[in-house]
Amino acid sequence: MSTDSPVNSSDKSESSLGKRLRNFLVVMVAIALSVALVLGLRTETTSASLAKLSNSSTPLEVAVSNGKPSLVEFYADWCTVCQKMAPDITQLETEYADKMNFVMLNVDNTKWLPEMLKYRVDGIPHFVFLSQQGETIAQAIGDQPRTIMASNLEALVTGSSLPYAQASGKVSKFSAPVAPTASQDDPRSHGSQVVN
């Protein structure tokens, strides 16, 4: 029995050291993952940028009546091009916030269907440049480089013609719900139903 005792104590100390090392590594990995998770949650994503832009957006009714030129953007949260452009639009909004209105209209909200039909929105992002009086000056569809958007906004603010009017880039396809059509049940159309 005395010969077994020293061998067992040596194995126990080695296994105890191995367990301590393993536990130390598990704790370190847990700490690293926790830090990564906290930092990951604290960083802003592009969809959060779209939400931020939408929250800081000037209401359309105010934009067409407050005497400032406006940039109206038709967008959707699922639109990858809109998400890609969000950081640039955020920077431009910060730069031009006191000189013009930035309006965000989500195409998934049927409230904006009349505006989608008015401006013929069939791809997003769809940008509409409005004068100080609320009149349409130009439109741009799809991915627009920041320099082109900045040039157009500068021209809009100064009242000169937009250098990149009617620009088109990469879009996310969007089909607006179709407005109801006139049915055959209209009481004024009863004469068209008479067959001779």
C-alpha positions as a Python dict, from the first residue, in 0.01 Angstrom:
ca = {
    (1, 'M'): (0, 0, 0),
    (2, 'S'): (278, 238, 69),
    (3, 'T'): (412, 192, -286),
    (4, 'D'): (75, 278, -439),
    (5, 'S'): (35, 590, -236),
    (6, 'P'): (323, 800, -385),
    (7, 'V'): (227, 702, -741),
    (8, 'N'): (-134, 804, -687),
    (9, 'S'): (-37, 1139, -533),
    (10, 'S'): (184, 1215, -834),
    (11, 'D'): (-101, 1139, -1075),
    (12, 'K'): (-339, 1349, -868),
    (13, 'S'): (-106, 1650, -876),
    (14, 'E'): (-63, 1620, -1254),
    (15, 'S'): (-435, 1585, -1314),
    (16, 'S'): (-501, 1872, -1075),
    (17, 'L'): (-256, 2090, -1271),
    (18, 'G'): (-421, 1987, -1598),
    (19, 'K'): (-766, 2070, -1464),
    (20, 'R'): (-649, 2409, -1341),
    (21, 'L'): (-492, 2488, -1679),
    (22, 'R'): (-806, 2377, -1861),
    (23, 'N'): (-1029, 2582, -1629),
    (24, 'F'): (-804, 2886, -1676),
    (25, 'L'): (-832, 2852, -2056),
    (26, 'V'): (-1212, 2815, -2036),
    (27, 'V'): (-1236, 3129, -1823),
    (28, 'M'): (-1012, 3325, -2063),
    (29, 'V'): (-1218, 3216, -2367),
    (30, 'A'): (-1541, 3307, -2183),
    (31, 'I'): (-1403, 3652, -2102),
    (32, 'A'): (-1290, 3705, -2463),
    (33, 'L'): (-1631, 3601, -2599),
    (34, 'S'): (-1810, 3826, -2350),
    (35, 'V'): (-1599, 4126, -2450),
    (36, 'A'): (-1656, 4051, -2819),
    (37, 'L'): (-2031, 4023, -2762),
    (38, 'V'): (-2051, 4351, -2571),
    (39, 'L'): (-1843, 4535, -2832),
    (40, 'G'): (-2047, 4378, -3112),
    (41, 'L'): (-2371, 4494, -2958),
    (42, 'R'): (-2239, 4845, -2904),
    (43, 'T'): (-2136, 4901, -3267),
    (44, 'E'): (-2402, 5047, -3493),
    (45, 'T'): (-2514, 4846, -3794),
    (46, 'T'): (-2629, 4992, -4124),
    (47, 'S'): (-2989, 4896, -4059),
    (48, 'A'): (-2965, 5092, -3736),
    (49, 'S'): (-2838, 5381, -3948),
    (50, 'L'): (-3152, 5359, -4164),
    (51, 'A'): (-3361, 5364, -3848),
    (52, 'K'): (-3164, 5662, -3721),
    (53, 'L'): (-3211, 5845, -4050),
    (54, 'S'): (-3581, 5769, -4045),
    (55, 'N'): (-3617, 5894, -3688),
    (56, 'S'): (-3437, 6220, -3763),
    (57, 'S'): (-3625, 6266, -4091),
    (58, 'T'): (-3825, 6581, -4155),
    (59, 'P'): (-4194, 6497, -4211),
    (60, 'L'): (-4291, 6534, -4577),
    (61, 'E'): (-4570, 6781, -4495),
    (62, 'V'): (-4320, 7009, -4319),
    (63, 'A'): (-4053, 6971, -4588),
    (64, 'V'): (-4276, 7090, -4873),
    (65, 'S'): (-4391, 7395, -4680),
    (66, 'N'): (-4097, 7527, -4472),
    (67, 'G'): (-3916, 7713, -4752),
    (68, 'K'): (-3608, 7487, -4761),
    (69, 'P'): (-3506, 7258, -5046),
    (70, 'S'): (-3551, 6888, -4970),
    (71, 'L'): (-3406, 6550, -5050),
    (72, 'V'): (-3673, 6279, -5033),
    (73, 'E'): (-3546, 5921, -5017),
    (74, 'F'): (-3774, 5625, -5079),
    (75, 'Y'): (-3615, 5329, -4901),
    (76, 'A'): (-3681, 4998, -4724),
    (77, 'D'): (-3507, 4837, -4429),
    (78, 'W'): (-3439, 4523, -4637),
    (79, 'C'): (-3284, 4720, -4925),
    (80, 'T'): (-2912, 4636, -4939),
    (81, 'V'): (-2830, 4941, -5152),
    (82, 'C'): (-3014, 5165, -4903),
    (83, 'Q'): (-2817, 5008, -4618),
    (84, 'K'): (-2492, 5060, -4809),
    (85, 'M'): (-2570, 5428, -4870),
    (86, 'A'): (-2694, 5502, -4516),
    (87, 'P'): (-2354, 5609, -4374),
    (88, 'D'): (-2301, 5853, -4664),
    (89, 'I'): (-2652, 5995, -4633),
    (90, 'T'): (-2598, 6034, -4257),
    (91, 'Q'): (-2278, 6234, -4319),
    (92, 'L'): (-2450, 6450, -4582),
    (93, 'E'): (-2744, 6511, -4350),
    (94, 'T'): (-2503, 6625, -4079),
    (95, 'E'): (-2330, 6856, -4325),
    (96, 'Y'): (-2647, 7008, -4478),
    (97, 'A'): (-2899, 6975, -4192),
    (98, 'D'): (-2938, 7351, -4138),
    (99, 'K'): (-2970, 7427, -4511),
    (100, 'M'): (-3220, 7167, -4630),
    (101, 'N'): (-3467, 6894, -4533),
    (102, 'F'): (-3396, 6522, -4542),
    (103, 'V'): (-3713, 6314, -4579),
    (104, 'M'): (-3719, 5935, -4549),
    (105, 'L'): (-4025, 5749, -4684),
    (106, 'N'): (-4037, 5374, -4626),
    (107, 'V'): (-4191, 5200, -4929),
    (108, 'D'): (-4320, 4920, -4704),
    (109, 'N'): (-4559, 5171, -4545),
    (110, 'T'): (-4871, 5193, -4765),
    (111, 'K'): (-4927, 5545, -4632),
    (112, 'W'): (-4674, 5659, -4893),
    (113, 'L'): (-4843, 5484, -5189),
    (114, 'P'): (-4968, 5814, -5342),
    (115, 'E'): (-4613, 5955, -5331),
    (116, 'M'): (-4469, 5631, -5472),
    (117, 'L'): (-4710, 5654, -5765),
    (118, 'K'): (-4653, 6029, -5808),
    (119, 'Y'): (-4275, 5990, -5833),
    (120, 'R'): (-4298, 5653, -6016),
    (121, 'V'): (-4091, 5461, -5763),
    (122, 'D'): (-4000, 5122, -5911),
    (123, 'G'): (-3652, 5080, -5763),
    (124, 'I'): (-3497, 5186, -5436),
    (125, 'P'): (-3329, 5389, -5317),
    (126, 'H'): (-3516, 5652, -5514),
    (127, 'F'): (-3415, 6012, -5446),
    (128, 'V'): (-3631, 6312, -5531),
    (129, 'F'): (-3480, 6661, -5518),
    (130, 'L'): (-3740, 6925, -5430),
    (131, 'S'): (-3704, 7302, -5463),
    (132, 'Q'): (-3777, 7547, -5183),
    (133, 'Q'): (-4137, 7559, -5310),
    (134, 'G'): (-4170, 7179, -5294),
    (135, 'E'): (-4154, 7129, -5672),
    (136, 'T'): (-3964, 6836, -5822),
    (137, 'I'): (-3632, 6942, -5973),
    (138, 'A'): (-3470, 6605, -6043),
    (139, 'Q'): (-3461, 6240, -5944),
    (140, 'A'): (-3185, 5987, -5893),
    (141, 'I'): (-3236, 5615, -5864),
    (142, 'G'): (-3006, 5357, -5710),
    (143, 'D'): (-2659, 5362, -5563),
    (144, 'Q'): (-2515, 5714, -5586),
    (145, 'P'): (-2153, 5784, -5491),
    (146, 'R'): (-2116, 6029, -5205),
    (147, 'T'): (-1941, 6284, -5429),
    (148, 'I'): (-2231, 6287, -5676),
    (149, 'M'): (-2488, 6323, -5398),
    (150, 'A'): (-2282, 6600, -5237),
    (151, 'S'): (-2258, 6786, -5570),
    (152, 'N'): (-2633, 6759, -5623),
    (153, 'L'): (-2710, 6874, -5269),
    (154, 'E'): (-2472, 7168, -5296),
    (155, 'A'): (-2643, 7274, -5621),
    (156, 'L'): (-2986, 7226, -5461),
    (157, 'V'): (-2894, 7446, -5164),
    (158, 'T'): (-2747, 7721, -5384),
    (159, 'G'): (-3039, 7712, -5627),
    (160, 'S'): (-2832, 7616, -5931),
    (161, 'S'): (-2903, 7330, -6170),
    (162, 'L'): (-2812, 6984, -6045),
    (163, 'P'): (-2500, 6852, -6220),
    (164, 'Y'): (-2612, 6488, -6196),
    (165, 'A'): (-2987, 6509, -6251),
    (166, 'Q'): (-3169, 6191, -6355),
    (167, 'A'): (-2880, 5972, -6240),
    (168, 'S'): (-2929, 5596, -6219),
    (169, 'G'): (-2726, 5339, -6031),
    (170, 'K'): (-2771, 4993, -5880),
    (171, 'V'): (-3119, 4947, -5732),
    (172, 'S'): (-3318, 4703, -5525),
    (173, 'K'): (-3630, 4620, -5725),
    (174, 'F'): (-3959, 4724, -5574),
    (175, 'S'): (-4312, 4682, -5704),
    (176, 'A'): (-4561, 4926, -5559),
    (177, 'P'): (-4904, 4784, -5485),
    (178, 'V'): (-5133, 4871, -5771),
    (179, 'A'): (-5410, 5120, -5701),
    (180, 'P'): (-5761, 4981, -5739),
    (181, 'T'): (-5896, 5007, -6092),
    (182, 'A'): (-6245, 5119, -6185),
    (183, 'S'): (-6480, 4823, -6175),
    (184, 'Q'): (-6774, 4743, -6402),
    (185, 'D'): (-7007, 4809, -6107),
    (186, 'D'): (-6981, 5186, -6139),
    (187, 'P'): (-7341, 5317, -6156),
    (188, 'R'): (-7242, 5573, -6419),
    (189, 'S'): (-7123, 5300, -6657),
    (190, 'H'): (-7453, 5113, -6682),
    (191, 'G'): (-7499, 5226, -7042),
    (192, 'S'): (-7183, 5043, -7147),
    (193, 'Q'): (-7335, 4717, -7027),
    (194, 'V'): (-7632, 4733, -7264),
    (195, 'V'): (-7590, 4506, -7561),
    (196, 'N'): (-7780, 4584, -7886),
}
